[in-house]
């Protein structure tokens, strides 16, 4: 092993991770290490080689390919930290998979942590084996886990999506059972040997965004009404504490007779002031000839309610 090639190499020494800063060229050659807790350490080069050959020091290989291209979530970060807390002490022992040694290590680590549940001894052994198999990269066994597949081909998945959009996600669309019947009919027409059961099909419908489902089946206005966010709610109101104003526009033209001539003044609108605790209308104002809510008439209606 050429000690000039060790610079920057990541290692596991005991139960700590670290990186080799450099190897002093002058004799005696000293290996300088910075551990994850920012502490510095030094080991004689010959002792380093002996510890490495005995498996006490492990050199970590560089990962050429990222396991997960997405940002690692806090949940996964916590899971990786928890697993390494049990894995690293296990690596300090040559026979770490021995039942007695393994149980002692797991119990000791669990006593120093605030984990809700103690991991099983065999589970920790599996973590250690995967850790070594993946070149001591904890990300591969946490982020690289594959969940249970659906068992359906991409063609069937695409067909399910098309049937749901065509027959279910529309105004006055079919119910779930009716949509499934349409799906079965399409599968038979195409000639599929396997048709997913209704339960599998229904689960795909249940995964549709609730807001999108309401928009397609009931309309955008109903979706806004159902999913609008209420940021402030008061339990009750006292009389006169709050007034609500609304304007009613009537398609009714007002005309005036003057000197045997007829003059068109405009349409009429009424600004109502509601008192929500009693449901009464304590005030109003009438506006003629002006379309839309006019601030002056609204103020007059509120003044009338409070006078």
C-alpha positions as CSV (number, residue, x, y, z in Angstrom):
1,X,0.0,0.0,0.0
2,X,1.5,3.3,-1.1
3,X,1.0,5.8,1.8
4,X,1.0,8.7,-0.6
5,X,-2.3,7.4,-2.0
6,X,-4.0,7.4,1.4
7,X,-4.7,11.1,1.5
8,X,-8.4,11.9,1.5
9,X,-9.4,8.2,2.1
10,X,-12.4,7.7,4.3
11,X,-12.0,5.1,7.0
12,X,-13.8,3.4,9.9
13,X,-11.5,2.9,12.9
14,X,-13.2,1.2,15.8
15,X,-16.7,2.7,15.9
16,X,-15.7,6.1,14.4
17,X,-15.7,7.4,10.9
18,X,-12.8,9.6,9.7
19,X,-10.8,10.8,6.8
20,X,-7.0,10.6,6.4
21,X,-5.6,14.1,6.1
22,X,-2.1,13.2,5.1
23,X,0.8,10.9,5.9
24,X,4.0,12.6,7.0
25,X,6.9,11.9,4.7
26,X,9.6,12.2,7.3
27,X,10.3,9.1,9.4
28,X,8.6,7.9,11.4
29,X,5.7,8.1,9.0
30,X,2.6,9.3,10.9
31,X,-1.0,9.0,9.6
32,X,-3.1,12.0,10.5
33,X,-6.8,11.4,10.8
34,X,-9.8,13.8,11.3
35,X,-12.8,12.1,12.8
36,X,-16.4,13.0,12.4
37,X,-16.5,14.7,15.8
38,X,-13.8,17.1,14.4
39,X,-11.1,15.5,16.7
40,X,-7.7,14.8,15.2
41,X,-5.8,11.6,15.7
42,X,-2.5,10.1,14.6
43,X,-1.3,6.5,14.1
44,X,2.1,5.2,13.2
45,X,2.1,4.0,9.6
46,X,3.3,0.5,10.5
47,X,0.6,0.2,13.2
48,X,-1.9,1.5,10.6
49,X,-1.0,-1.3,8.2
50,X,-1.3,-3.9,11.0
51,X,-4.7,-2.6,12.1
52,X,-5.9,-2.6,8.5
53,X,-4.7,-6.2,7.9
54,X,-6.5,-7.3,11.1
55,X,-9.7,-5.6,10.0
56,X,-9.7,-3.1,12.8
57,X,-9.4,-0.2,10.3
58,X,-11.6,-0.4,7.2
59,X,-11.0,1.7,4.1
60,X,-14.2,3.0,2.5
61,X,-14.4,2.9,-1.3
62,X,-15.5,6.0,-3.2
63,X,-19.1,5.8,-4.5
64,X,-19.0,6.5,-8.2
65,X,-22.8,6.6,-8.4
66,X,-25.3,8.3,-6.1
67,X,-27.9,6.1,-4.7
68,X,-30.7,8.6,-4.6
69,X,-30.6,11.7,-6.8
70,X,-33.3,13.4,-4.7
71,X,-32.9,15.4,-1.5
72,X,-32.6,13.0,1.5
73,X,-35.6,13.5,3.8
74,X,-35.3,14.0,7.6
75,X,-36.9,10.6,8.1
76,X,-34.2,8.8,6.0
77,X,-31.4,10.8,7.7
78,X,-32.7,9.8,11.1
79,X,-32.9,6.1,10.0
80,X,-29.4,6.2,8.6
81,X,-28.0,7.7,11.8
82,X,-29.9,5.2,13.9
83,X,-28.6,2.2,12.0
84,X,-24.9,3.4,12.0
85,X,-25.2,3.8,15.8
86,X,-25.6,0.0,16.0
87,X,-23.5,-1.0,13.1
88,X,-20.2,0.8,14.0
89,X,-19.8,-0.7,17.5
90,X,-20.5,-4.1,15.9
91,X,-17.6,-3.7,13.5
92,X,-15.1,-3.4,16.4
93,X,-15.5,-7.1,17.2
94,X,-14.2,-9.8,14.9
95,X,-17.1,-12.2,16.0
96,X,-19.8,-9.5,16.1
97,X,-22.4,-12.0,14.9
98,X,-22.0,-14.2,17.9
99,X,-25.3,-14.3,19.7
100,X,-23.9,-13.3,23.1
101,X,-21.6,-10.5,21.7
102,X,-24.3,-9.2,19.4
103,X,-26.9,-9.1,22.2
104,X,-24.5,-7.2,24.5
105,X,-23.7,-4.6,21.9
106,X,-27.3,-4.0,20.8
107,X,-28.5,-3.7,24.5
108,X,-25.6,-1.4,25.3
109,X,-26.3,1.0,22.3
110,X,-30.0,1.0,22.9
111,X,-29.5,2.0,26.6
112,X,-27.6,5.2,25.4
113,X,-30.2,6.2,22.8
114,X,-33.8,7.4,22.8
115,X,-35.1,4.9,20.2
116,X,-38.7,4.0,20.7
117,X,-38.1,0.3,19.9
118,X,-35.1,-1.9,20.4
119,X,-34.0,-3.4,17.0
120,X,-33.8,-7.2,16.9
121,X,-30.3,-8.8,17.2
122,X,-30.7,-10.6,13.8
123,X,-31.9,-7.4,12.2
124,X,-28.7,-5.6,13.3
125,X,-26.6,-8.5,12.0
126,X,-28.4,-8.0,8.6
127,X,-27.6,-4.3,8.7
128,X,-24.0,-5.0,9.3
129,X,-23.8,-7.5,6.4
130,X,-25.5,-5.1,4.0
131,X,-23.2,-2.3,5.3
132,X,-20.1,-4.3,4.3
133,X,-21.6,-5.5,1.1
134,X,-22.3,-1.9,0.0
135,X,-18.8,-0.7,0.8
136,X,-19.9,0.8,4.1
137,X,-22.3,3.2,2.4
138,X,-25.4,3.3,4.7
139,X,-27.4,5.2,2.0
140,X,-27.6,2.1,-0.2
141,X,-29.5,0.0,2.4
142,X,-31.9,2.8,3.4
143,X,-32.5,4.7,0.2
144,X,-31.9,1.7,-2.1
145,X,-34.7,-0.3,-0.5
146,X,-37.3,-1.4,-3.1
147,X,-40.9,-1.6,-2.0
148,X,-43.3,-4.2,-2.9
149,X,-44.3,-4.0,-6.6
150,X,-47.8,-3.7,-7.8
151,X,-47.5,-6.9,-10.0
152,X,-49.1,-5.1,-12.9
153,X,-47.5,-4.4,-16.2
154,X,-47.0,-0.8,-17.4
155,X,-49.6,-1.4,-20.1
156,X,-52.2,-2.4,-17.5
157,X,-51.3,0.5,-15.2
158,X,-51.7,2.9,-18.2
159,X,-55.1,1.4,-19.1
160,X,-56.4,1.7,-15.6
161,X,-55.4,5.4,-15.6
162,X,-57.1,6.0,-18.9
163,X,-60.4,4.3,-17.9
164,X,-60.5,6.3,-14.6
165,X,-60.0,9.6,-16.4
166,X,-62.5,8.8,-19.1
167,X,-65.4,7.3,-17.0
168,X,-64.8,8.4,-13.4
169,X,-63.1,11.8,-13.4
170,X,-65.8,13.8,-15.2
171,X,-69.1,15.5,-14.5
172,X,-71.8,12.9,-13.7
173,X,-69.2,10.2,-14.0
174,X,-69.7,6.6,-13.1
175,X,-69.3,5.2,-9.6
176,X,-66.3,3.1,-8.7
177,X,-68.1,-0.2,-9.5
178,X,-69.4,1.1,-12.8
179,X,-66.0,2.3,-13.8
180,X,-64.5,-1.1,-13.0
181,X,-67.1,-2.8,-15.3
182,X,-66.0,-0.5,-18.1
183,X,-62.4,-1.5,-17.3
184,X,-63.2,-5.2,-17.5
185,X,-65.0,-4.7,-20.8
186,X,-62.0,-3.0,-22.3
187,X,-59.6,-5.7,-21.0
188,X,-61.8,-8.4,-22.6
189,X,-62.0,-6.5,-25.9
190,X,-58.2,-6.1,-26.0
191,X,-57.8,-9.8,-25.0
192,X,-55.9,-9.6,-21.7
193,X,-55.5,-13.0,-20.0
194,X,-55.3,-11.4,-16.6
195,X,-57.7,-8.8,-15.3
196,X,-56.9,-7.1,-12.0
197,X,-59.6,-7.6,-9.3
198,X,-62.0,-4.8,-8.4
199,X,-60.2,-4.2,-5.1
200,X,-56.9,-3.4,-6.9
201,X,-58.7,-1.1,-9.4
202,X,-60.5,0.7,-6.5
203,X,-57.2,1.4,-4.8
204,X,-56.0,3.2,-7.9
205,X,-59.1,5.4,-7.7
206,X,-58.5,6.0,-4.0
207,X,-55.1,7.4,-4.8
208,X,-56.5,10.2,-7.0
209,X,-56.0,13.6,-5.4
210,X,-59.3,14.4,-3.6
211,X,-59.4,18.0,-4.8
212,X,-58.8,16.9,-8.4
213,X,-61.6,14.3,-8.0
214,X,-64.0,16.9,-6.8
215,X,-63.1,19.4,-9.6
216,X,-63.7,16.8,-12.3
217,X,-66.9,15.3,-10.8
218,X,-68.6,18.3,-9.2
219,X,-66.9,21.4,-10.7
220,X,-64.2,23.9,-9.7
221,X,-66.5,26.0,-7.6
222,X,-67.5,23.0,-5.4
223,X,-63.9,22.0,-5.1
224,X,-62.9,25.5,-3.9
225,X,-65.8,25.5,-1.4
226,X,-64.9,22.1,0.0
227,X,-61.1,22.6,0.2
228,X,-60.8,26.2,1.1
229,X,-58.6,26.9,4.0
230,X,-60.0,28.6,7.1
231,X,-57.2,30.3,9.0
232,X,-59.2,31.9,11.8
233,X,-62.3,30.6,13.5
234,X,-64.1,32.3,16.4
235,X,-66.4,30.2,18.6
236,X,-69.2,32.9,18.9
237,X,-69.9,36.5,18.3
238,X,-71.7,39.1,20.4
239,X,-74.5,41.2,18.9
240,X,-73.1,44.1,16.9
241,X,-69.6,42.8,16.9
242,X,-69.6,42.0,13.2
243,X,-71.5,43.1,10.2
244,X,-71.6,41.5,6.8
245,X,-72.3,43.5,3.6
246,X,-73.6,42.1,0.4
247,X,-75.0,43.7,-2.7
248,X,-78.0,42.5,-4.8
249,X,-78.2,43.7,-8.4
250,X,-81.6,43.6,-10.0
251,X,-82.2,43.6,-13.7
252,X,-84.8,46.3,-13.3
253,X,-84.6,49.6,-15.1
254,X,-85.7,52.8,-13.4
255,X,-87.4,55.4,-15.5
256,X,-88.6,59.0,-14.7
257,X,-91.4,61.0,-16.3
258,X,-90.8,64.7,-16.5
259,X,-92.8,67.1,-18.7
260,X,-94.4,64.4,-20.7
261,X,-91.0,62.9,-21.5
262,X,-89.5,59.5,-20.3
263,X,-86.0,59.4,-18.9
264,X,-84.1,56.2,-18.3
265,X,-82.1,56.5,-15.0
266,X,-80.5,53.0,-14.8
267,X,-80.7,49.7,-13.0
268,X,-81.2,49.4,-9.2
269,X,-78.9,47.7,-6.7
270,X,-79.4,47.4,-2.9
271,X,-76.5,47.0,-0.4
272,X,-77.7,44.9,2.5
273,X,-76.0,44.9,5.9
274,X,-76.5,41.5,7.8
275,X,-76.0,41.0,11.5
276,X,-74.9,37.3,11.8
277,X,-75.8,36.6,15.4
278,X,-79.5,37.3,14.8
279,X,-79.8,37.0,11.0
280,X,-81.4,40.4,10.8
281,X,-80.8,43.3,8.3
282,X,-80.3,46.4,10.4
283,X,-79.3,48.6,7.5
284,X,-79.3,49.1,3.7
285,X,-78.7,51.6,1.0
286,X,-80.1,51.9,-2.6
287,X,-78.0,52.8,-5.5
288,X,-79.4,53.6,-8.9
289,X,-77.6,53.9,-12.2
290,X,-74.3,52.6,-10.9
291,X,-73.3,49.0,-11.7
292,X,-71.1,47.2,-9.3
293,X,-70.3,47.8,-5.6
294,X,-69.7,51.5,-4.9
295,X,-67.8,52.3,-1.7
296,X,-69.9,55.3,-1.0
297,X,-73.1,53.4,-1.0
298,X,-71.6,50.6,1.2
299,X,-70.5,53.2,3.8
300,X,-74.1,54.6,3.7
301,X,-75.5,51.1,4.4
302,X,-73.2,50.5,7.3
303,X,-73.9,54.0,8.7
304,X,-77.6,53.2,8.5
305,X,-77.1,49.9,10.3
306,X,-75.2,51.5,13.2
307,X,-77.5,54.6,13.6
